[in-house]
Amino acid sequence: MWESTPFADMVREAQAPDGVTYRKLAELAIDPETGQSLTHNTLWKIGHGDMVKIAPWIVRAVAAAVGRPVREVQAAAAEQYIGLLADDPFGTSTPETAVVVAHVPGLRRADMPRVEELLRNWASGGGG
């Protein structure tokens, strides 16, 4: 069985340096959109790979706490909780546009020729 914990890993990595506690990390875990904050207990659960009820504000609060871009934390949560990688396997994202393809782990660019064809068609103005 495939198991990956990239979301938990981010929390543990942010907690590890200089003995940062989960309580200290929780002080930073505030969603910039809603102002909601995570408790140290919730961060501990996430960091230990326990199941938590996930919501967009929770992912944004974790991003704030760990100092990582929200998109990166969203992708890590998607991988951990639903088993999908969400990335740009074609390297087509720009500062203005994010191309994100959700796919099962282990797929490479060469394994997704129809997706690449669709993206090329879209980029040329041909639509979908």
SULQUI-V468402 format. One record per residue. RES is the residue in three letters. SS is DSSP state (A for helix, B for strand, O for the rest). Layout:
# SULQUI-V468402
res->RES ss->SS
res->RES ss->SS
This chain:
# SULQUI-V468402
res->MET ss->O
res->TRP ss->O
res->GLU ss->O
res->SER ss->O
res->THR ss->O
res->PRO ss->A
res->PHE ss->A
res->ALA ss->A
res->ASP ss->A
res->MET ss->A
res->VAL ss->A
res->ARG ss->A
res->GLU ss->A
res->ALA ss->A
res->GLN ss->A
res->ALA ss->A
res->PRO ss->A
res->ASP ss->A
res->GLY ss->A
res->VAL ss->O
res->THR ss->O
res->TYR ss->A
res->ARG ss->A
res->LYS ss->A
res->LEU ss->A
res->ALA ss->A
res->GLU ss->A
res->LEU ss->A
res->ALA ss->O
res->ILE ss->B
res->ASP ss->O
res->PRO ss->O
res->GLU ss->O
res->THR ss->O
res->GLY ss->O
res->GLN ss->O
res->SER ss->B
res->LEU ss->O
res->THR ss->O
res->HIS ss->A
res->ASN ss->A
res->THR ss->A
res->LEU ss->A
res->TRP ss->A
res->LYS ss->A
res->ILE ss->A
res->GLY ss->A
res->HIS ss->O
res->GLY ss->O
res->ASP ss->O
res->MET ss->O
res->VAL ss->O
res->LYS ss->O
res->ILE ss->O
res->ALA ss->O
res->PRO ss->A
res->TRP ss->A
res->ILE ss->A
res->VAL ss->A
res->ARG ss->A
res->ALA ss->A
res->VAL ss->A
res->ALA ss->A
res->ALA ss->A
res->ALA ss->A
res->VAL ss->A
res->GLY ss->O
res->ARG ss->O
res->PRO ss->O
res->VAL ss->A
res->ARG ss->A
res->GLU ss->A
res->VAL ss->A
res->GLN ss->A
res->ALA ss->A
res->ALA ss->A
res->ALA ss->A
res->ALA ss->A
res->GLU ss->A
res->GLN ss->A
res->TYR ss->A
res->ILE ss->A
res->GLY ss->O
res->LEU ss->B
res->LEU ss->B
res->ALA ss->B
res->ASP ss->B
res->ASP ss->O
res->PRO ss->O
res->PHE ss->O
res->GLY ss->O
res->THR ss->O
res->SER ss->O
res->THR ss->O
res->PRO ss->O
res->GLU ss->O
res->THR ss->O
res->ALA ss->O
res->VAL ss->O
res->VAL ss->O
res->VAL ss->B
res->ALA ss->B
res->HIS ss->B
res->VAL ss->B
res->PRO ss->O
res->GLY ss->O
res->LEU ss->O
res->ARG ss->O
res->ARG ss->A
res->ALA ss->A
res->ASP ss->A
res->MET ss->O
res->PRO ss->A
res->ARG ss->A
res->VAL ss->A
res->GLU ss->A
res->GLU ss->A
res->LEU ss->A
res->LEU ss->A
res->ARG ss->A
res->ASN ss->A
res->TRP ss->A
res->ALA ss->A
res->SER ss->O
res->GLY ss->O
res->GLY ss->O
res->GLY ss->O
res->GLY ss->O
